Amino acid sequence: MVKIRLKRMGAHKKPFYRIVVADSRNARNGRFIDEIGYFNPMVEPNDVKIDAEKAKDWMGKGAQPTERVRTLLKNAGVID
């Protein structure tokens, strides 16, 4: 199954996440298919950038967002 999920990056105790489309069998920071945005929780307010067209396209193809990514997509206005 294809998932839209977070890929953790950044230094120790300073997380930075990329929003990627990946096969659910791959490791969290392993191989991915496409990168559709990023999420930085270390700044206030949280810095989120999502390519809405790519996200909608992948969800149309059957990709399932994780819980956290679904929340980010809702806050960005990509999904209802």
LUMPAMI-150555 format. One line per 8 residues: their letters; for each residue z, y, x of N, C-alpha, C, O. Coordinates in pm, 1 decimal. Each point is the difference from the previous one (the first is absolute). Layout:
% LUMPAMI-150555
A) Z:Y:X:Z:Y:X:Z:Y:X:Z:Y:X; ...
END
This chain:
% LUMPAMI-150555
MVKIRLKR) 0.0:-118.2:83.6:0.0:118.2:-83.6:0.0:124.6:88.2:66.1:3.5:103.8; -138.9:96.3:-144.9:-7.3:125.8:73.6:106.4:95.4:-53.9:12.8:18.8:-120.9; 62.8:40.8:212.6:108.9:91.3:-36.5:-24.1:137.1:62.1:-61.1:11.9:106.2; 109.8:90.2:-173.9:6.9:134.3:57.9:146.0:18.1:37.5:87.0:1.6:-87.0; -59.5:12.0:216.7:138.0:2.3:45.1:18.9:94.7:117.9:-95.1:60.7:49.1; 220.9:-49.4:-4.9:33.5:88.7:110.4:-1.3:-76.1:132.6:46.3:-113.7:8.2; -99.7:178.0:94.2:2.1:-52.6:136.3:90.7:92.7:79.9:-28.5:119.1:12.6; 138.4:-173.4:41.6:98.5:83.3:68.8:-47.0:35.4:140.0:-48.9:-84.2:75.4
MGAHKKPF) 65.5:211.8:-43.6:-33.0:50.1:132.8:110.2:96.8:40.2:97.9:15.3:-73.1; -111.6:49.5:186.2:99.3:97.0:42.5:103.5:-61.3:91.7:1.6:-121.0:22.4; 84.2:205.4:29.8:102.0:-42.0:94.9:121.4:-59.3:-71.3:8.7:1.4:-122.8; 84.0:-52.9:202.0:124.5:-56.1:-51.8:77.1:106.3:-77.9:26.1:108.8:51.4; 10.0:-140.8:-175.2:71.8:90.5:-91.5:-79.7:124.5:-39.3:57.5:95.9:-51.6; -187.0:-96.0:74.8:-88.2:110.0:-41.7:-125.7:-61.0:-62.8:-108.6:8.3:57.3; 123.6:-69.3:-174.3:-113.4:-71.4:-58.6:-110.5:93.1:-49.2:24.4:113.2:-41.8; -144.2:-164.4:48.4:-120.5:63.6:-50.9:-83.6:-114.6:-53.7:-13.8:-102.7:66.4
YRIVVADS) -41.7:118.2:-184.0:-71.4:-111.0:-62.0:-145.0:36.0:-27.4:-31.5:112.8:-37.6; -55.9:-210.3:57.0:-138.0:12.9:-43.0:-16.1:-86.1:-123.8:55.7:-109.5:-8.1; -131.8:158.9:-88.0:-26.1:-75.4:-122.3:-130.3:-75.0:23.9:-105.6:60.7:17.8; 114.2:-193.8:-17.7:-115.0:-82.6:34.6:-27.9:-102.8:-108.5:86.5:-33.2:-81.0; -209.8:-16.1:81.8:-41.4:-110.6:-85.4:-6.5:-121.6:91.1:-72.1:1.0:99.7; 147.5:-106.4:-133.5:7.3:-117.8:86.4:12.8:-126.9:-82.4:42.6:3.0:-115.4; -80.0:-113.8:176.3:21.5:-130.4:-60.9:149.9:-27.1:2.5:65.5:25.6:101.1; -10.8:-76.5:-209.7:144.2:-19.9:-9.1:51.7:-104.1:98.6:120.1:-3.6:26.9
RNARNGRF) -206.5:-80.6:27.3:41.9:-101.9:95.8:17.7:55.6:141.2:61.9:-64.9:84.3; -115.1:183.6:-57.5:13.3:60.3:132.2:137.5:64.0:16.6:66.1:34.8:-97.9; -24.1:-19.9:224.4:129.3:60.9:30.5:1.7:145.6:-44.0:-105.1:61.1:-19.7; 225.8:-5.8:4.5:15.8:138.9:-46.2:-79.1:97.4:87.2:-68.9:87.6:-52.3; 77.9:-101.8:183.0:-71.8:89.2:90.6:-122.5:-66.7:60.4:-51.4:44.4:102.6; 5.1:-150.8:-166.2:-114.2:-75.6:51.2:-133.2:58.6:-43.9:-13.5:119.5:-26.1; -83.6:-208.6:19.4:-136.2:39.3:-32.4:-8.8:57.3:-141.2:64.0:-49.5:-92.8; -144.3:154.4:78.4:-20.2:59.0:-132.8:-147.9:24.1:-23.0:-79.4:-1.8:94.1
IDEIGYFN) 42.7:24.2:-218.4:-139.4:16.8:-39.0:-41.1:146.2:5.4:-105.5:33.3:54.0; 189.0:54.8:-110.0:-33.6:141.7:-9.8:127.7:83.6:-0.3:104.5:-44.6:-47.6; -114.0:165.4:100.8:112.5:93.0:-1.9:-33.3:110.0:-100.5:-105.6:62.7:7.9; 197.7:-39.9:-103.1:-30.9:96.4:-105.4:92.7:121.0:-1.8:-15.8:87.8:-84.8; 112.2:-81.2:176.5:87.4:116.9:3.4:120.1:-20.6:88.6:7.3:-96.7:75.9; 88.2:189.7:-86.4:123.1:-10.9:78.0:117.9:55.8:-78.8:-16.9:70.1:-99.8; 137.6:-103.3:147.6:124.4:42.4:-63.2:102.0:26.2:110.1:29.6:-88.4:80.3; 24.2:210.9:-76.8:100.1:36.8:99.0:129.3:36.6:-71.7:10.5:109.4:-55.3
PMVEPNDV) 89.8:-200.4:55.3:125.8:26.8:-70.0:97.9:86.5:79.6:106.5:34.3:-51.2; -140.1:1.5:174.6:93.5:70.8:87.8:-1.5:151.7:-18.9:83.5:69.7:57.8; -175.3:-18.4:-136.2:-4.6:144.1:-25.5:39.7:25.3:-145.4:-12.2:-88.3:-84.9; 58.6:206.9:58.0:40.6:34.0:-135.6:-86.4:114.0:-50.0:3.8:105.5:63.5; -80.9:-115.2:-170.0:-19.9:-119.2:-81.6:-86.0:-103.8:72.7:-68.8:31.9:97.0; 73.7:-156.5:-145.4:-76.2:-108.0:62.8:-148.2:34.7:6.6:-57.1:51.7:-96.0; -4.1:-80.7:209.7:-141.5:29.9:23.3:-82.2:-122.7:-37.2:9.8:-104.2:64.8; -91.7:117.2:-170.6:-81.9:-111.9:-46.0:-143.3:47.5:-14.0:-25.8:104.1:-60.3
KIDAEKAK) -67.9:-180.8:116.2:-141.8:28.5:-17.2:-68.7:-130.1:-34.8:8.4:-97.1:75.2; -76.5:94.3:-188.6:-67.8:-121.2:-46.7:-142.4:35.6:-39.5:-23.0:98.1:-70.6; -72.4:-178.3:116.4:-138.7:15.1:-41.4:-12.3:-64.5:-138.1:-9.3:-122.2:-11.7; 9.4:204.9:-92.0:3.5:-49.8:-138.4:-122.0:-85.0:-33.5:12.1:-100.1:-70.6; -128.7:138.4:120.0:-120.9:-76.2:-30.2:7.3:-141.3:56.2:-34.8:-96.5:-68.0; 80.2:84.8:193.0:12.8:-131.9:61.2:104.4:-84.2:-72.9:-20.9:-119.2:-22.6; 132.4:180.7:-13.9:106.5:-72.5:-69.2:-50.4:-53.6:-134.5:22.0:-116.7:-32.6; -88.7:200.9:-44.3:-52.3:-44.2:-129.9:-105.4:-108.2:17.9:-5.3:-95.4:-77.6
DWMGKGAQ) -79.0:110.1:180.2:-104.0:-98.7:27.6:61.4:-136.6:31.3:-44.0:-101.7:-53.5; 145.1:99.4:139.7:63.7:-126.5:35.9:75.3:-60.8:-117.7:-1.4:-121.9:-16.7; 66.8:203.7:-65.2:68.9:-53.8:-116.7:-100.4:-53.2:-101.8:28.1:-96.4:-71.1; -145.5:159.6:64.5:-106.5:-50.3:-86.2:-52.3:-134.8:45.5:-48.2:-79.3:-80.9; 57.7:53.4:210.8:-42.6:-128.8:55.5:109.8:-105.6:-8.9:-22.2:-115.1:37.6; 140.8:152.5:-87.0:106.3:-96.9:-21.1:117.5:9.4:95.2:89.3:-84.6:-6.0; -85.5:183.9:93.7:112.7:14.2:92.7:124.2:43.7:-77.2:-7.7:87.1:-86.6; 121.9:-147.5:118.0:125.4:30.2:-67.3:89.6:83.6:90.4:32.1:-44.2:110.3
PTERVRTL) 9.5:163.1:-152.6:92.5:79.1:82.3:142.0:-56.8:-6.3:41.4:-54.3:-102.4; 32.2:67.3:212.1:139.8:-40.6:0.7:79.4:101.8:-81.7:-53.7:102.9:-41.2; 182.2:-132.3:17.9:83.0:88.7:-81.4:5.5:141.9:56.2:-20.5:97.3:-72.6; 48.3:-86.6:202.5:12.5:132.1:63.1:-133.3:75.0:-1.6:-3.4:120.4:-25.8; -105.0:-190.6:53.0:-132.2:64.8:-0.3:-36.9:42.1:-141.8:-60.9:105.2:-19.2; 96.9:-185.6:-80.2:-27.2:37.6:-139.1:70.2:132.1:-33.4:-57.9:86.4:-65.8; 182.7:-71.1:111.4:74.5:124.5:-21.7:-70.1:117.6:68.3:-13.1:107.5:-58.6; -31.7:-128.2:181.9:-70.1:106.1:72.1:-129.6:38.3:-70.2:-33.7:118.1:-8.9
LKNAGVID) -39.2:-218.1:-41.2:-125.1:27.0:-71.7:26.3:77.6:-129.0:-76.5:90.0:-34.6; 183.5:-124.1:-36.3:34.4:72.0:-122.7:35.8:145.1:31.3:-44.9:91.7:-68.7; 126.4:-71.2:173.2:40.2:136.1:36.9:-118.5:84.0:47.0:0.1:122.0:-16.0; -101.6:-187.0:74.2:-118.8:70.8:45.4:-99.8:21.7:-113.6:-98.3:72.0:17.5; 122.1:-133.2:-133.6:-87.8:18.1:-114.8:-123.0:-88.7:3.1:-96.2:25.9:-72.4; 97.0:-129.8:154.5:-115.1:-89.6:9.2:-2.0:-96.3:-117.7:-106.1:-29.2:-55.0; 225.2:-21.0:15.6:9.2:-89.7:-116.4:101.9:57.2:-98.0:80.0:87.1:34.3; -85.1:-138.5:-157.9:92.3:46.8:-103.7:128.4:-78.0:1.4:89.1:26.2:-80.8
END
